[in-house]
């Protein structure tokens, strides 16, 4: 089993290597690639030293799987070249997510869309992954009609640049090349991604479009507002759900508790509910504040929290790779 990690020195790429190690993914040969300024440097994985190579050199090794976290431009350029060699590409950027013939996968929900002939597989947006994890079993049972979403996204969603801005502002230091147009320390920005002509942002549009694709529900009505908050790691979301069918709260809790990768934390009288602080560095998605919305028929409110670098990016990508190994290589 030959696996390449493209963008191995970045925030998510580093976490991908950590998760590959933690999950004990069988790797006979690891290829680590990064941008030009990192070529030749060395990293240690499972006690062995690996030299960083160029993406072009990584392509020539013909890996079985290439896990990308190198940005959309690099993914558009290089993913097809890997695919042409027969490599399964798992891409963490937004470059391929809405392409009709490219599967957009959360393994617990829709890994079945991956076939031997789909050599580019897209990893969804971090805020989308954690939300659909909670919504998938509920949609199957009660059919979702409409979603109203508000997110509270940590600065790690902007990579090291976002973390450095928050840390620098907290220390009172001047921040060169900030990630955001305004101070994030002690502030909340109603702004994630780039603004579109319709007034929404690219992060908000991802929540809408990716959710419909993953849940195979093009008719689902969705509106979203994305906010950036001064939290280092972990995204939080309020999700208001309107179902087509009636439900009981006990059914909701049971469905969520039984779904793989979900942990229900819902004991508000004892101040038990999901928080970014306690979700940090964990792979699960945490759901709480489960309560009926009395303003509409069949309405429900949920609070959903997850570590955006792990399940929201690295862990989900590694899970996709594990599925590919089981499905197409362990014969």
C-alpha positions in Angstrom: 0.0 0.0 0.0 1.6 3.2 -1.2 0.1 6.4 0.1 1.0 10.0 -0.7 0.1 13.1 1.4 0.2 16.3 -0.6 0.6 19.4 1.4 2.1 17.4 4.3 3.6 20.4 6.1 0.4 22.4 6.5 -2.0 22.5 9.4 -4.4 19.9 7.9 -1.6 17.9 6.2 0.2 17.5 9.5 -3.0 16.3 11.2 -3.6 13.8 8.4 -0.2 12.2 9.1 -1.1 12.1 12.8 -4.5 10.5 12.1 -2.9 7.9 9.7 -0.6 6.9 12.5 -3.4 6.8 15.1 -5.7 4.8 12.9 -2.8 2.4 12.2 -3.5 2.6 8.4 -1.3 0.0 6.7 1.3 1.8 4.7 4.2 0.1 2.9 5.5 3.3 1.4 4.7 6.9 2.4 5.3 9.7 0.0 5.2 13.2 1.4 5.0 16.2 -0.9 4.8 19.9 -0.3 5.5 23.3 -1.9 8.8 24.2 -3.5 10.3 25.9 -0.4 9.8 22.7 1.6 11.3 20.2 -0.9 14.2 18.3 0.6 13.2 18.9 4.2 12.6 15.9 6.4 9.7 14.8 8.5 9.4 11.8 10.8 6.5 9.4 10.5 6.2 6.2 12.6 9.9 6.5 13.6 11.1 6.8 10.0 12.5 9.8 8.3 10.9 10.9 5.1 12.2 13.5 2.7 9.7 15.9 1.2 9.4 15.7 -2.6 7.7 17.8 -5.2 4.2 17.0 -6.3 5.5 16.1 -9.8 7.9 13.5 -8.2 5.0 12.2 -6.1 3.0 11.6 -9.2 5.7 9.5 -10.8 5.7 7.2 -7.8 2.2 6.1 -8.8 0.7 5.9 -5.3 -2.4 3.8 -4.6 -4.0 6.8 -2.7 -3.1 10.5 -2.6 -4.6 12.6 0.1 -4.6 16.2 -0.8 -4.5 19.3 1.5 -2.7 21.7 -0.8 -5.4 24.2 -1.8 -7.8 24.3 -4.7 -5.4 25.5 -7.3 -3.0 22.7 -6.7 -5.8 20.2 -6.6 -7.2 21.3 -9.9 -3.8 21.0 -11.5 -2.5 17.8 -10.0 -5.4 15.6 -9.0 -6.2 14.6 -12.6 -2.5 13.8 -13.2 -2.6 11.4 -10.2 -5.9 10.0 -11.4 -4.5 9.3 -14.8 -1.9 7.0 -13.1 -4.7 5.0 -11.4 -4.4 6.8 -8.1 -7.4 7.4 -5.9 -7.3 11.1 -4.9 -9.0 12.3 -1.7 -9.1 16.0 -2.0 -9.7 18.3 1.0 -10.1 21.6 -1.1 -13.3 23.0 -2.5 -12.0 22.5 -6.1 -14.0 19.3 -6.9 -16.9 19.2 -4.4 -19.7 20.3 -6.7 -18.4 18.6 -9.9 -21.2 16.3 -11.0 -19.1 13.1 -11.4 -17.0 13.6 -8.3 -18.3 11.9 -5.1 -18.6 14.2 -2.1 -18.2 11.8 0.8 -18.8 11.5 4.5 -18.1 7.8 5.0 -20.7 7.2 7.6 -23.3 8.5 5.2 -22.6 7.9 1.6 -19.3 6.0 1.0 -21.3 3.8 -1.4 -21.0 6.5 -4.1 -17.3 5.6 -4.5 -16.6 3.2 -7.3 -13.5 1.7 -8.7 -13.7 4.2 -11.6 -14.1 7.4 -9.4 -10.5 8.3 -8.9 -11.1 11.8 -7.5 -13.2 11.9 -4.3 -13.9 15.2 -2.6 -13.8 15.8 1.2 -16.6 18.2 2.2 -16.2 21.5 4.0 -15.6 21.2 7.7 -18.8 22.9 8.8 -20.8 20.7 6.4 -19.3 17.4 7.6 -20.3 17.9 11.2 -23.8 19.1 10.4 -24.7 16.3 8.0 -23.4 13.7 10.4 -26.2 14.8 12.8 -28.8 15.4 10.1 -28.4 12.2 8.0 -30.2 9.8 10.4 -32.9 12.4 11.0 -33.4 13.1 7.4 -33.8 9.3 6.7 -36.4 9.0 9.4 -38.4 12.2 9.1 -37.5 13.9 5.8 -36.0 17.4 6.2 -37.9 20.2 4.5 -35.9 23.2 5.5 -32.7 24.1 7.5 -31.7 27.5 9.0 -28.1 27.4 10.0 -25.8 29.7 12.0 -22.2 28.7 12.5 -19.6 29.9 14.9 -16.3 28.9 13.3 -12.9 28.9 14.9 -9.9 30.7 13.4 -8.2 27.3 12.7 -10.6 27.1 9.8 -8.4 29.8 8.2 -5.3 27.7 8.8 -2.2 28.9 10.6 -2.8 32.4 9.3 -6.0 32.6 11.3 -4.4 31.2 14.4 -1.5 33.5 14.2 -3.8 36.6 13.9 -5.8 35.6 17.0 -2.7 34.8 19.0 -0.9 38.0 17.8 -3.8 40.2 18.7 -4.2 38.6 22.1 -0.5 39.3 22.8 -0.9 42.9 21.5 1.5 42.4 18.7 1.3 43.8 15.2 0.0 41.1 12.8 1.5 41.0 9.3 -0.8 39.7 6.6 -3.9 39.1 8.8 -6.4 36.4 7.8 -9.4 38.7 8.4 -10.2 42.3 7.4 -10.9 43.2 11.1 -9.6 42.3 14.5 -10.8 38.8 15.6 -9.7 38.9 19.2 -12.7 39.8 21.4 -14.8 40.1 18.3 -17.2 38.2 16.1 -17.1 38.6 12.3 -20.3 37.7 10.3 -17.9 36.8 7.5 -16.5 33.4 6.4 -15.0 33.1 2.9 -15.6 35.6 0.2 -18.7 37.6 -0.4 -20.8 36.7 -3.5 -22.9 39.0 -5.6 -26.1 37.7 -3.9 -24.9 38.9 -0.5 -24.0 35.4 0.9 -20.4 34.2 1.4 -18.7 31.2 -0.2 -18.7 29.4 3.1 -22.5 29.9 3.4 -23.0 28.6 -0.2 -20.9 25.5 0.6 -23.2 24.6 3.5 -26.2 24.9 1.2 -24.9 23.1 -1.9 -22.8 20.4 -0.2 -25.6 19.4 2.2 -28.0 18.9 -0.7 -25.4 16.8 -2.6 -24.4 14.6 0.4 -27.9 14.0 1.6 -29.1 13.4 -2.0 -31.8 16.0 -1.4 -31.6 18.7 -4.2 -35.0 20.0 -3.2 -34.1 20.8 0.5 -34.5 24.4 1.4 -31.4 25.8 3.3 -30.3 29.2 4.4 -27.1 29.9 6.3 -25.1 32.5 8.1 -21.4 31.9 8.9 -19.6 33.7 11.7 -15.9 33.6 12.7 -15.3 33.6 16.4 -12.1 34.1 18.6 -11.8 30.3 19.3 -8.6 28.5 18.3 -10.2 25.1 17.3 -13.6 23.6 16.9 -16.6 24.8 15.0 -20.1 25.2 16.6 -23.4 25.4 14.8 -27.0 26.1 15.6 -29.3 24.2 13.2 -33.0 24.8 13.0 -34.7 21.9 11.3 -38.2 21.7 9.8 -39.2 18.1 9.0 -41.9 16.9 6.6 -43.0 14.2 9.2 -43.8 14.5 12.9 -41.3 13.2 15.5 -40.8 12.6 19.2 -37.7 14.0 21.0 -36.9 10.5 22.3 -36.7 9.3 18.8 -34.4 12.1 17.8 -32.0 11.3 20.7 -32.1 7.6 20.0 -31.3 8.0 16.3 -28.4 10.4 17.1 -27.0 8.2 19.9 -27.0 5.1 17.6 -25.3 6.8 14.7 -21.6 6.1 14.4 -19.4 9.0 15.2 -22.1 11.0 17.1 -22.0 11.6 20.8 -25.1 13.2 22.4 -24.3 15.6 25.3 -27.7 16.9 26.3 -28.3 17.4 30.0 -28.9 21.2 30.2 -30.0 21.1 33.9 -26.5 20.0 34.8 -24.9 22.3 32.2 -23.9 19.5 29.9 -23.8 20.4 26.3 -21.2 20.4 23.5 -18.4 22.9 23.5 -15.5 23.7 21.2 -13.1 23.4 24.2 -14.2 19.8 25.0 -14.5 18.7 21.4 -10.9 19.7 20.7 -8.7 17.0 19.3 -11.5 14.5 19.2 -12.9 12.7 16.1 -16.6 12.6 17.1 -19.4 15.1 16.4 -21.1 16.2 19.5 -24.8 17.1 19.6 -26.8 18.8 22.4 -29.5 21.5 23.2 -31.9 19.1 21.5 -35.3 20.8 21.7 -38.5 21.3 19.8 -39.1 24.5 17.9 -42.7 25.4 18.9 -43.0 28.2 16.4 -43.5 25.8 13.4 -44.9 22.3 12.9 -42.3 19.5 13.0 -39.5 21.9 14.1 -36.3 21.0 15.9 -33.3 22.9 17.2 -29.8 21.3 17.5 -26.4 22.5 18.7 -23.6 20.7 16.9 -19.9 20.9 17.7 -16.8 19.2 16.2 -13.0 19.6 15.8 -12.8 21.1 12.3 -9.3 20.0 11.7 -10.0 16.4 12.7 -13.4 15.1 11.6 -13.9 18.3 9.6 -10.9 17.6 7.5 -8.1 15.2 8.3 -10.0 12.4 10.0 -12.8 12.3 7.3 -10.2 12.2 4.6 -8.4 9.3 6.2 -11.7 7.5 6.7 -12.3 7.8 3.0 -8.9 6.3 2.3 -9.6 3.5 4.7 -12.9 2.7 2.9 -11.0 2.7 -0.4 -8.4 0.3 1.0 -11.1 -2.1 2.3 -13.2 -1.9 -0.8 -10.7 -2.1 -3.6 -7.4 -3.4 -2.2 -8.2 -5.9 0.6 -9.3 -8.7 -1.8 
